[in-house]
Amino acid sequence: MKTIDELLAEGVAGKRVFVRADLNVPLDGTTITDDGRIRAVLPTVAKLAEAGARVVVASHLGRPKGAPDPAFSLAPAAARLGELLGADVAFATDTVGVSARATVARLADGQVAVIENLRFNPGETSKDDAERGAFADRLAELADVYVGDGFGAVHRKHASVFDLPARLPHYAGYLIATEVGVLKKLTTDVQRPYAVVLGGAKVSDKLGVIDHLLERADRILIGGGMAYTFLKAQGHEVGSSLLQEDQIPAVQEYLRRAEEKGVEFVLPVDVVVAPAFPDLKTKAPAHPTTVAADAIPAAQMGLDNGPETNKLYASKLADAATVFWNGPMGVFEHPDFADGTRAVAQALVDSPAFSVVGGGDSAAAVRILGFDENAFGHISTGGGASLEYLEGKTLPGLAALED
């Protein structure tokens, strides 16, 4: 895989460099609530611009249905990128149409443009190779060189991720090179004890990585909504908590295999419950109470780890040499249910372990809860991509950058 440093050594002045970034930031209307993914691609964009490239930044945002949708416009991300660069960033109001072509044509050496959300074109995500390829052909007309730096999208076989690199000289940006280097530390020559913390809503989202980690991790800590399927699999009632009944047999098999292999599975011993899911807009008090994990009342919903669980999880992370964390422990966006996620983050800050925060909601939680990102070994920008890498899957966007 060639890197951006090799591209820079070859010279980029006057060349149109297409940077496939991941600007899929959370928005409240047109306000960006977490700009971490924009800041993550900044080193690549800034270095190319400094070297005189004409930089064309492209990304997806959200899940529009193959047509323009103002709610998913990249305009706020383009504006924020300009603020971070300290320079004007041009914005094209389409992907490969009149605006994109004119915007790119107007770029001078060292200038940057962002084109509109790639998913506004159905060819970006099409499962039809010909339709995807046709869109990639039109994107290729905008550039002379391709730099892949959207790690959060490399597990997708999309036109700008998989097909476009085949049409242009291609290189890995700084972010992708860093992410791959970090993930290798979680899969080869791992320093032990190796602890994994998995949270989030659904067990089904994590089945593959759990299966893979049973062969590699020393202990696996479970939290978030997925914990209640594990508790149910152990025979406990979980009230109105999130539950995936169809996954109980798989979870029971994982628990059996973990015991057989000597992998420690750690589940909540107490949980914070409330009568209903909290209002995340008003942050109104949700009337939480703490109960034992095996005694959740029928009319209550588990929404966070309890204080005893927080102590237990901190103790299980204290002596780890390597930690991978993906998924919050509760509904951290509401103050009544943020303590579990905060406790895991604090445990990683306090630990001497090499810690990787695996993207998505976990990365957002770290920033929203006020932690210094530099206190962690690495904060990934790609939750799904990180998980699939750890599952041992071939990621289309990485394969496309190989020669």
Backbone torsions as a table, in degrees:
resi	resn	phi	psi	omega
1	MET	NA	117.7	177.6
2	LYS	-76.4	146.4	-177.2
3	THR	-108.8	167.7	-179.7
4	ILE	-61.4	-30.0	178.6
5	ASP	-63.2	-36.6	176.6
6	GLU	-66.7	-39.4	177.3
7	LEU	-62.4	-45.4	-179.0
8	LEU	-63.7	-35.5	178.6
9	ALA	-66.0	-31.5	178.5
10	GLU	-74.9	-25.1	-179.7
11	GLY	101.5	130.3	-178.5
12	VAL	-125.1	-0.7	-177.0
13	ALA	-56.3	126.5	178.7
14	GLY	82.8	-8.2	-179.7
15	LYS	-87.4	144.9	174.2
16	ARG	-86.3	115.0	-177.4
17	VAL	-110.5	118.1	-179.9
18	PHE	-87.1	116.0	178.7
19	VAL	-105.7	112.8	175.9
20	ARG	-85.4	102.0	-177.7
21	ALA	-99.5	176.3	170.5
22	ASP	-120.8	94.5	179.0
23	LEU	-103.4	28.9	-176.7
24	ASN	-79.1	71.7	-174.6
25	VAL	-91.3	152.1	175.5
26	PRO	-72.3	138.6	-177.9
27	LEU	-124.3	142.2	168.0
28	ASP	-113.0	90.9	-169.5
29	GLY	72.4	-113.8	176.4
30	THR	-109.2	9.2	-179.4
31	THR	-96.0	125.2	178.0
32	ILE	-77.9	124.1	-178.2
33	THR	-93.1	-14.5	176.7
34	ASP	-154.9	111.8	-175.6
35	ASP	-97.1	19.7	-176.2
36	GLY	-55.7	-39.7	-178.1
37	ARG	-71.4	-29.7	176.3
38	ILE	-70.0	-44.4	179.6
39	ARG	-64.6	-28.5	-178.0
40	ALA	-67.5	-32.1	-179.3
41	VAL	-91.1	-6.0	-175.8
42	LEU	-56.4	-44.2	-179.3
43	PRO	-58.1	-40.0	179.4
44	THR	-66.9	-48.6	-178.4
45	VAL	-63.8	-44.9	-178.0
46	ALA	-63.6	-43.1	-178.2
47	LYS	-65.3	-40.8	178.3
48	LEU	-64.6	-43.2	179.8
49	ALA	-64.4	-42.2	178.9
50	GLU	-60.7	-31.2	-178.7
51	ALA	-84.8	2.8	175.4
52	GLY	92.4	10.9	176.9
53	ALA	-72.7	156.6	170.9
54	ARG	-100.0	101.5	-165.1
55	VAL	-92.6	124.9	178.2
56	VAL	-112.3	107.6	-177.3
57	VAL	-95.6	133.3	-179.4
58	ALA	-134.6	149.5	-178.5
59	SER	-162.1	170.6	167.7
60	HIS	-103.8	168.4	171.0
61	LEU	-153.5	119.9	179.1
62	GLY	66.5	-156.9	-176.9
63	ARG	-130.4	64.0	172.4
64	PRO	-65.6	158.4	-173.0
65	LYS	-95.5	53.4	175.0
66	GLY	72.3	19.7	-179.9
67	ALA	-149.1	155.2	179.7
68	PRO	-56.8	138.1	178.4
69	ASP	-146.5	112.0	-176.1
70	PRO	-53.9	-27.8	-179.0
71	ALA	-65.3	-20.4	-177.3
72	PHE	-115.7	23.0	179.7
73	SER	-68.2	145.0	176.5
74	LEU	-85.2	4.1	-178.2
75	ALA	-55.2	-45.2	178.1
76	PRO	-62.2	-37.5	179.5
77	ALA	-67.2	-39.1	178.0
78	ALA	-63.0	-42.2	179.3
79	ALA	-63.4	-42.1	179.9
80	ARG	-67.2	-38.5	177.2
81	LEU	-59.9	-42.1	177.8
82	GLY	-61.6	-41.2	177.7
83	GLU	-61.3	-43.5	-177.9
84	LEU	-69.9	-35.1	177.7
85	LEU	-75.7	-23.6	-173.8
86	GLY	71.4	33.5	-178.2
87	ALA	-151.7	157.2	176.6
88	ASP	-66.8	136.6	174.6
89	VAL	-119.2	120.4	178.9
90	ALA	-72.3	153.1	-180.0
91	PHE	-131.4	125.6	176.4
92	ALA	-94.2	134.7	-175.1
93	THR	-86.8	6.6	171.8
94	ASP	-142.4	-176.4	-174.4
95	THR	-98.3	-46.6	-178.3
96	VAL	-136.4	14.5	-175.3
97	GLY	-92.0	-156.8	-175.5
98	VAL	-58.7	-44.7	-177.3
99	SER	-65.1	-44.8	-179.0
100	ALA	-62.3	-46.3	-178.0
101	ARG	-64.0	-42.0	-178.8
102	ALA	-69.8	-40.0	-179.3
103	THR	-63.3	-45.4	179.3
104	VAL	-66.4	-39.7	-179.3
105	ALA	-62.8	-28.3	-178.0
106	ARG	-83.4	-10.3	-177.3
107	LEU	-64.6	135.0	170.4
108	ALA	-98.4	168.9	178.8
109	ASP	-56.6	132.8	178.2
110	GLY	86.7	0.0	-179.9
111	GLN	-96.9	159.7	-174.6
112	VAL	-126.8	140.0	173.3
113	ALA	-131.5	151.4	172.5
114	VAL	-117.5	130.3	174.3
115	ILE	-94.9	159.7	-174.1
116	GLU	-64.1	162.8	-177.3
117	ASN	-42.6	117.5	-177.8
118	LEU	-58.7	-29.5	-177.7
119	ARG	-78.3	1.2	170.6
120	PHE	-73.4	-12.0	176.1
121	ASN	-107.7	125.5	-177.3
122	PRO	-62.1	-21.4	-179.9
123	GLY	-66.9	-23.3	-177.8
124	GLU	-61.3	-45.4	-173.9
125	THR	-108.0	5.8	-176.0
126	SER	-58.9	143.2	174.7
127	LYS	-84.6	-8.8	178.2
128	ASP	-85.5	119.3	-175.8
129	ASP	-58.8	-38.6	-177.5
130	ALA	-67.9	-43.2	179.8
131	GLU	-66.2	-42.5	177.2
132	ARG	-63.3	-43.2	-180.0
133	GLY	-63.9	-37.8	179.5
134	ALA	-64.0	-39.5	177.3
135	PHE	-67.8	-39.5	177.8
136	ALA	-62.4	-37.5	177.5
137	ASP	-59.5	-42.2	-178.4
138	ARG	-71.5	-35.5	175.6
139	LEU	-65.3	-38.2	-178.5
140	ALA	-62.6	-26.0	178.4
141	GLU	-67.0	-17.2	-178.5
142	LEU	-87.3	-4.9	-169.5
143	ALA	-147.2	163.5	174.7
144	ASP	-107.4	-25.3	-174.9
145	VAL	-141.3	149.5	178.9
146	TYR	-116.2	132.3	172.2
147	VAL	-122.9	117.9	177.0
148	GLY	-87.1	119.5	178.1
149	ASP	-143.0	17.9	178.0
150	GLY	-101.7	76.7	-174.4
151	PHE	-59.0	-33.3	-178.7
152	GLY	-64.3	-9.0	-178.9
153	ALA	-117.3	0.8	-172.3
154	VAL	-70.2	-11.5	176.7
155	HIS	-89.3	5.7	179.3
156	ARG	-105.1	135.0	175.1
157	LYS	-89.2	71.7	-177.4
158	HIS	-110.2	160.9	-172.7
159	ALA	-56.8	-47.3	-176.2
160	SER	-76.0	-15.0	-176.9
161	VAL	-99.5	-41.8	-172.6
162	PHE	-107.4	-45.0	-172.9
163	ASP	-84.1	-38.7	-175.9
164	LEU	-63.7	-41.0	179.3
165	PRO	-57.7	-28.5	179.5
166	ALA	-70.1	-16.2	-176.0
167	ARG	-99.6	-7.1	-176.4
168	LEU	-139.7	156.1	168.4
169	PRO	-56.5	133.8	-169.4
170	HIS	-130.7	147.1	-175.2
171	TYR	-144.2	155.6	174.6
172	ALA	-91.7	133.7	176.4
173	GLY	-76.9	176.7	-176.9
174	TYR	-61.7	-39.5	-176.9
175	LEU	-64.6	-48.6	-179.5
176	ILE	-62.9	-42.1	179.3
177	ALA	-60.1	-41.1	179.3
178	THR	-67.2	-46.7	-178.8
179	GLU	-59.3	-45.5	-178.8
180	VAL	-64.7	-40.7	178.5
181	GLY	-61.5	-41.6	179.3
182	VAL	-67.2	-44.9	-177.5
183	LEU	-66.1	-28.3	175.0
184	LYS	-63.6	-30.8	177.9
185	LYS	-68.8	-18.0	178.5
186	LEU	-95.1	-4.0	-176.0
187	THR	-125.5	-24.2	178.8
188	THR	-132.1	138.5	179.8
189	ASP	53.2	47.1	-178.3
190	VAL	-71.5	133.1	173.8
191	GLN	-77.4	132.0	-176.0
192	ARG	-112.3	156.5	4.0
193	PRO	-67.4	143.3	-179.4
194	TYR	-108.9	112.2	-179.8
195	ALA	-109.6	142.0	179.2
196	VAL	-124.4	132.1	176.6
197	VAL	-114.0	120.4	-179.2
198	LEU	-121.1	127.8	176.7
199	GLY	-135.0	-153.1	-176.3
200	GLY	96.5	179.8	-169.7
201	ALA	-78.2	-46.2	-165.1
202	LYS	-119.3	132.8	172.7
203	VAL	-60.5	-38.1	-174.9
204	SER	-60.4	-26.6	178.7
205	ASP	-73.0	-17.4	-172.7
206	LYS	-117.2	4.8	-174.8
207	LEU	-57.5	-46.8	-176.8
208	GLY	-62.7	-43.6	-177.4
209	VAL	-71.4	-34.9	175.7
210	ILE	-62.5	-45.8	179.2
211	ASP	-56.6	-44.7	-178.3
212	HIS	-68.9	-41.0	-174.9
213	LEU	-74.0	-20.5	176.1
214	LEU	-61.0	-21.0	178.1
215	GLU	-91.8	-6.3	-170.0
216	ARG	-131.5	-36.5	-174.8
217	ALA	-81.7	156.8	174.2
218	ASP	-92.6	-31.9	176.0
219	ARG	-150.8	146.6	-179.0
220	ILE	-127.0	121.1	179.6
221	LEU	-103.0	130.8	-175.8
222	ILE	-113.7	134.4	175.9
223	GLY	-146.7	-167.2	179.8
224	GLY	71.3	-168.8	-179.1
225	GLY	-61.0	-29.7	-178.1
226	MET	-67.1	-19.9	-178.3
227	ALA	-62.8	-28.8	-173.8
228	TYR	-74.6	-25.7	173.2
229	THR	-70.4	-36.6	175.8
230	PHE	-65.8	-43.5	179.5
231	LEU	-63.2	-40.2	177.5
232	LYS	-64.0	-38.1	179.4
233	ALA	-64.2	-23.7	176.7
234	GLN	-88.0	0.6	176.3
235	GLY	98.0	8.5	-178.4
236	HIS	-92.4	149.1	173.5
237	GLU	-80.6	143.9	-175.5
238	VAL	-123.2	16.3	177.5
239	GLY	58.8	-133.4	-179.9
240	SER	-98.7	19.1	-179.7
241	SER	-63.9	157.6	176.0
242	LEU	-56.3	131.1	-175.8
243	LEU	-146.7	133.0	173.5
244	GLN	-110.4	89.0	-176.5
245	GLU	-56.1	-37.5	-175.7
246	ASP	-69.3	-13.5	-179.6
247	GLN	-96.1	-3.2	-177.3
248	ILE	-58.9	-44.7	178.1
249	PRO	-59.4	-40.5	179.1
250	ALA	-64.8	-41.8	-179.6
251	VAL	-64.7	-42.7	178.4
252	GLN	-61.1	-37.4	178.0
253	GLU	-67.5	-39.3	177.7
254	TYR	-63.9	-42.5	178.7
255	LEU	-62.6	-39.1	178.1
256	ARG	-65.2	-46.3	-179.3
257	ARG	-64.5	-38.3	179.5
258	ALA	-61.7	-44.3	178.3
259	GLU	-62.5	-40.6	-179.9
260	GLU	-63.8	-38.4	-176.0
261	LYS	-91.8	-4.4	-179.1
262	GLY	78.3	19.6	175.3
263	VAL	-88.2	125.8	-177.2
264	GLU	-81.3	119.5	174.0
265	PHE	-97.2	125.2	-178.1
266	VAL	-115.8	121.8	-179.3
267	LEU	-116.6	160.3	179.5
268	PRO	-57.6	143.3	173.9
269	VAL	-103.7	-19.6	171.3
270	ASP	-146.6	155.5	-176.9
271	VAL	-138.7	155.8	175.4
272	VAL	-96.6	126.1	-175.4
273	VAL	-121.5	162.5	175.4
274	ALA	-151.1	163.2	-178.2
275	PRO	-67.5	-24.7	-176.4
276	ALA	-154.0	165.8	177.3
277	PHE	-64.3	137.5	-174.4
278	PRO	-73.4	158.8	175.6
279	ASP	-82.5	110.4	-175.5
280	LEU	-81.6	-13.3	178.4
281	LYS	-82.5	-51.4	-177.1
282	THR	-85.3	-20.1	-175.7
283	LYS	58.0	30.0	179.0
284	ALA	-61.2	147.0	179.2
285	PRO	-52.6	136.5	-174.0
286	ALA	-105.5	4.6	177.9
287	HIS	55.8	56.8	-178.2
288	PRO	-78.9	153.0	170.2
289	THR	-135.9	160.8	179.7
290	THR	-111.1	131.8	-179.6
291	VAL	-134.1	162.3	174.6
292	ALA	-64.2	146.6	-176.6
293	ALA	-64.3	-21.8	178.9
294	ASP	-99.7	15.7	-178.4
295	ALA	-141.1	45.3	178.9
296	ILE	-77.1	122.5	-179.2
297	PRO	-63.3	154.5	-174.8
298	ALA	-59.5	-35.8	-174.7
299	ALA	-96.2	15.0	-177.6
300	GLN	-117.1	151.9	-177.4
301	MET	-118.3	126.4	176.7
302	GLY	-72.3	128.8	-174.2
303	LEU	-131.0	-3.4	178.1
304	ASP	-168.9	161.8	171.1
305	ASN	-70.0	148.1	177.4
306	GLY	-86.9	173.6	-175.6
307	PRO	-61.9	-37.2	179.0
308	GLU	-69.0	-36.8	175.9
309	THR	-64.5	-40.3	179.2
310	ASN	-60.7	-41.8	176.8
311	LYS	-64.7	-43.7	-179.8
312	LEU	-60.6	-46.6	-177.1
313	TYR	-66.7	-38.6	177.4
314	ALA	-60.9	-39.3	179.9
315	SER	-68.3	-32.7	-179.7
316	LYS	-76.4	-16.6	178.8
317	LEU	-99.5	-16.5	-171.9
318	ALA	-61.6	-35.7	-175.9
319	ASP	-103.2	7.7	-178.5
320	ALA	-72.4	148.4	174.0
321	ALA	-97.8	-26.1	178.4
322	THR	-137.6	134.5	177.9
323	VAL	-134.8	132.4	170.1
324	PHE	-116.5	128.2	-178.7
325	TRP	-125.0	125.0	175.9
326	ASN	-138.2	115.8	174.8
327	GLY	105.7	131.1	179.6
328	PRO	-68.7	160.6	-178.4
329	MET	-86.2	-15.2	-178.9
330	GLY	-164.9	-166.3	-179.7
331	VAL	-82.1	74.2	-170.8
332	PHE	-64.0	-18.7	-179.2
333	GLU	-67.4	-16.9	178.5
334	HIS	-109.0	132.3	-175.0
335	PRO	-59.2	-26.3	-179.8
336	ASP	-71.4	-16.1	-173.5
337	PHE	-131.2	29.4	-178.1
338	ALA	-100.8	-11.1	-171.4
339	ASP	-65.2	-36.2	-179.2
340	GLY	-64.4	-45.2	178.3
341	THR	-67.1	-41.0	178.2
342	ARG	-62.0	-39.4	-178.5
343	ALA	-65.4	-39.9	177.5
344	VAL	-66.0	-45.1	179.0
345	ALA	-59.4	-44.5	-179.8
346	GLN	-64.7	-38.4	178.2
347	ALA	-61.3	-37.9	178.4
348	LEU	-70.6	-37.5	177.0
349	VAL	-62.9	-40.0	-177.5
350	ASP	-77.5	-19.0	-175.0
351	SER	-85.7	146.5	173.9
352	PRO	-79.8	1.2	-176.5
353	ALA	-64.4	154.5	166.6
354	PHE	-76.0	112.4	-172.8
355	SER	-112.6	134.8	177.4
356	VAL	-120.3	119.7	175.0
357	VAL	-92.6	116.9	-165.1
358	GLY	-85.7	45.8	167.9
359	GLY	76.4	-174.6	176.2
360	GLY	57.3	-134.8	-176.3
361	ASP	-64.8	-30.6	179.9
362	SER	-64.0	-45.6	179.5
363	ALA	-63.4	-42.1	178.3
364	ALA	-63.0	-40.6	-178.8
365	ALA	-62.1	-43.0	179.3
366	VAL	-56.4	-44.3	-178.7
367	ARG	-73.8	-44.0	-177.4
368	ILE	-63.7	-35.5	-179.4
369	LEU	-83.2	2.3	169.6
370	GLY	87.6	18.4	179.3
371	PHE	-82.9	150.0	176.0
372	ASP	-77.9	119.4	-178.1
373	GLU	-58.4	-29.6	-178.5
374	ASN	-71.2	-9.1	178.7
375	ALA	-79.5	-8.4	179.7
376	PHE	-108.6	154.1	179.2
377	GLY	-61.2	-43.5	180.0
378	HIS	-162.9	138.0	173.0
379	ILE	-112.2	113.6	-176.2
380	SER	-77.0	155.3	176.7
381	THR	-100.7	-3.1	-173.7
382	GLY	-131.4	93.8	-179.4
383	GLY	-61.8	-55.9	-178.7
384	GLY	-64.2	-40.3	179.6
385	ALA	-65.5	-41.0	178.5
386	SER	-61.2	-45.2	-178.7
387	LEU	-63.1	-43.9	-178.8
388	GLU	-67.5	-34.7	175.5
389	TYR	-62.1	-44.5	-179.6
390	LEU	-68.7	-22.6	174.9
391	GLU	-75.6	-10.8	-178.2
392	GLY	86.7	13.0	-179.6
393	LYS	-77.2	153.7	171.1
394	THR	-80.5	123.9	-178.9
395	LEU	-94.8	120.7	-174.2
396	PRO	-53.0	-42.0	-177.3
397	GLY	-68.1	-30.0	175.9
398	LEU	-78.5	-41.5	178.5
399	ALA	-59.9	-36.3	-178.4
400	ALA	-68.7	-22.1	179.5
401	LEU	-88.1	-11.1	176.9
402	GLU	-76.0	149.3	177.4
403	ASP	-100.9	NA	NA
